[in-house]
Amino acid sequence: MQHIDRVIVEPSGIFDMDEFFDILHDSPLDRWFEIGSVLTVVDAEMEEQLSPQMEYLLGSEAACCGKLVLSKLNRIKNETPEQVSQRILAHVNRSLEDIRCDRRFTERDLIAKNWDSFTAEDFRMFSRAGYRGSSYVKKFSPEDIESSVHYFMHIAIPKDSIEELISSIFADESCGRIFRIKGSLPIDGGWLKINATREKTETAPVAEGQPVLIVIGDKVSRPRIDEYLTALNTDPEYVSI
């Protein structure tokens, strides 16, 4: 109705792909839209051993995609791109086998290059990647997934406290098993972009942002993380969900 040619959907990394396909196959959307390409982004720094639920999510989110796209390849220093590709393909295929999916990925299904070097032809290839209707055993329902994403918004804390705060949340088991903390915070009239894992915290100044931290992990305790943030926060509109 608005003459839109394409809609790009970026779900959370913790997402039931059945919901996406169910929505697009429901009336009247099934008459208005058709699925073009499904791309699954896989972290080159992904741990070799994930929790059973995260292994299920990895397999289920990869099963129907047209292409796997490797991210953070430029951060890997002790492996060649070929070695990283083989490691990731072996891991994804293990996760597919675990959910009894017959699909197996090979090098031709994986895009392994630095994103800054993507060309116009690469983007045309993404738009033509398509998708596969693969079947698998649904080992967990959305209600059973212990992994979750929480948003902590309207945060203003001192710049010199940010990295220590993030390290404390990762180290405190009562906060849950945290995989990643990302977002941006206001500093010195600008913004500080944050991308943190258990191994390292990366920060960089950016021109635009919004005061939010996104926490991803297993059995995340939002009230416990609230305690850490509210102890330093000066924004009276703080909220978490």
C-alpha positions in Angstrom: 0.0 0.0 0.0 3.0 2.3 0.6 4.7 1.1 -2.6 7.6 -0.5 -0.7 9.8 -2.8 -2.8 11.6 -4.6 0.0 11.3 -5.0 3.7 14.5 -5.9 5.7 13.8 -7.8 8.9 16.6 -8.0 11.5 15.4 -10.1 14.4 17.2 -10.6 17.6 20.0 -13.2 17.7 17.7 -15.1 20.1 14.8 -15.7 17.8 12.4 -18.4 16.8 12.6 -18.5 12.9 9.2 -20.3 12.8 7.6 -17.1 13.9 9.0 -15.3 10.8 7.8 -17.9 8.4 4.4 -18.2 10.1 3.8 -14.4 9.9 4.7 -14.3 6.2 2.5 -17.2 5.4 -0.5 -15.7 7.2 -3.3 -13.9 5.3 -3.2 -11.2 4.1 0.6 -10.9 4.2 1.0 -14.0 2.1 -0.7 -12.1 -0.7 1.3 -8.9 -0.3 4.8 -10.2 0.3 7.1 -13.1 -0.6 10.3 -14.1 1.1 13.3 -13.1 -0.9 16.5 -14.0 0.9 17.4 -15.2 4.4 20.9 -14.4 5.6 22.3 -15.8 8.9 25.2 -13.8 10.5 27.6 -16.1 12.4 30.2 -14.7 14.8 33.8 -15.7 13.9 34.6 -15.5 17.6 31.8 -17.9 18.6 32.7 -20.2 21.4 33.2 -23.9 20.3 31.0 -25.1 23.1 27.7 -23.4 23.6 24.8 -24.3 25.9 22.3 -26.8 24.5 19.7 -24.1 24.0 22.2 -21.8 22.2 23.3 -24.7 20.0 19.7 -25.3 19.1 19.3 -21.6 18.3 22.4 -21.7 16.1 21.2 -24.7 14.1 17.6 -23.5 13.8 18.6 -20.0 12.7 21.0 -21.4 10.1 18.8 -24.2 8.7 16.7 -22.2 6.2 19.1 -19.4 5.2 20.4 -18.8 1.7 23.8 -17.8 2.9 25.9 -17.7 6.0 27.7 -14.4 6.5 30.8 -14.5 8.8 31.2 -11.4 11.0 34.3 -10.2 12.9 36.7 -12.0 10.7 39.2 -9.2 10.9 39.5 -9.8 14.7 40.9 -13.3 14.3 44.7 -13.1 14.4 45.8 -16.7 15.1 43.9 -18.4 12.2 43.7 -17.9 8.5 40.3 -17.0 6.9 40.2 -20.6 5.5 40.8 -22.1 9.0 38.1 -19.9 10.5 35.7 -20.9 7.7 36.3 -24.6 8.3 35.9 -24.2 12.1 32.6 -22.3 11.8 31.2 -24.7 9.1 32.0 -27.7 11.3 30.3 -26.1 14.3 27.1 -25.1 12.4 26.9 -28.6 10.8 27.2 -30.2 14.3 24.3 -28.0 15.5 22.2 -29.0 12.5 23.0 -32.7 13.1 21.9 -32.3 16.7 18.5 -31.0 15.7 18.2 -33.8 13.0 18.3 -31.4 10.1 19.6 -33.0 6.9 21.1 -29.8 5.6 24.9 -29.4 5.6 26.8 -26.3 4.8 30.0 -26.1 2.6 32.3 -23.3 1.7 30.1 -22.1 -1.1 27.4 -21.4 1.4 29.6 -19.1 3.6 30.6 -15.5 2.9 34.0 -15.1 4.7 35.4 -11.6 4.0 35.8 -8.3 5.9 32.6 -6.4 5.6 34.4 -3.2 4.7 35.5 -4.9 1.5 32.0 -5.9 0.3 31.4 -4.8 -3.3 28.2 -4.0 -5.2 28.3 -7.5 -6.6 28.4 -8.9 -3.0 25.2 -7.0 -2.1 23.6 -8.2 -5.3 24.5 -11.7 -4.3 22.9 -11.2 -0.9 19.7 -10.0 -2.5 19.6 -13.2 -4.6 20.7 -15.6 -1.9 17.2 -17.1 -1.5 16.3 -19.5 1.3 15.8 -23.2 2.0 12.7 -24.9 3.5 14.6 -27.2 5.8 13.0 -29.3 8.5 14.4 -30.0 12.0 13.3 -31.1 15.4 12.2 -28.2 17.6 14.0 -29.1 20.8 12.9 -26.0 22.7 9.9 -23.7 22.6 10.4 -20.0 23.0 9.1 -20.2 26.6 11.8 -22.8 27.4 14.7 -20.7 26.1 16.8 -19.5 29.1 18.7 -17.1 26.9 17.2 -13.7 26.7 17.8 -10.1 25.7 17.2 -7.1 28.1 17.3 -3.4 27.4 18.5 -0.9 29.9 17.6 2.6 28.7 18.2 6.3 29.7 21.7 5.7 31.3 24.1 8.4 32.2 27.2 7.3 34.1 30.8 8.7 34.5 33.0 7.7 31.6 35.8 6.4 33.8 33.3 4.0 35.5 31.9 2.3 32.3 34.5 -0.5 31.7 34.7 -1.4 35.4 30.9 -1.5 35.6 30.7 -3.8 32.6 33.4 -6.1 33.9 31.6 -6.3 37.3 28.3 -7.4 35.6 30.1 -10.1 33.6 31.9 -11.4 36.7 28.8 -11.5 39.0 27.1 -14.9 38.5 24.0 -13.5 40.1 23.5 -11.3 37.0 23.3 -14.5 34.9 25.6 -16.0 32.3 26.2 -12.9 30.2 27.3 -13.4 26.6 27.4 -9.8 25.4 26.7 -6.2 26.4 26.4 -3.7 23.6 24.9 -0.2 23.1 26.0 3.4 23.5 26.2 5.9 26.4 26.5 9.7 26.4 30.0 11.1 27.2 31.5 14.6 26.9 28.7 15.9 24.6 29.0 12.9 22.3 28.5 9.1 22.4 30.6 6.1 23.4 29.8 2.9 21.5 30.2 -0.3 23.6 30.6 -3.9 22.5 31.7 -6.2 25.2 32.1 -10.0 25.7 33.6 -11.9 28.6 37.0 -11.8 26.8 37.2 -8.0 26.1 35.4 -4.7 26.1 35.6 -2.5 23.1 34.6 1.2 23.2 34.8 3.9 20.5 33.5 7.4 20.2 30.6 7.8 17.6 28.8 10.8 16.3 25.3 9.5 17.1 23.8 7.1 19.6 21.1 6.6 22.2 21.5 5.9 25.9 20.9 2.1 26.0 22.7 -1.0 27.0 21.6 -4.3 25.6 22.4 -7.4 27.7 22.3 -10.9 26.1 22.8 -14.1 28.1 21.4 -17.1 29.9 19.2 -16.6 33.0 19.8 -12.9 32.9 18.7 -11.2 36.2 17.3 -7.8 35.2 16.8 -6.7 38.8 20.4 -7.5 39.7 21.8 -5.6 36.7 19.4 -2.7 37.6 21.2 -2.5 41.0 24.6 -2.0 39.3 23.3 0.6 36.9 21.1 2.6 39.2 24.0 2.9 41.7 25.9 5.1 39.1 23.1 6.4 36.8 22.0 10.1 37.0 19.3 10.0 34.4 15.9 10.0 36.2 14.1 8.4 33.3 16.0 5.2 33.6 14.0 2.1 32.7 14.7 -1.6 31.9 12.7 -4.2 30.1 
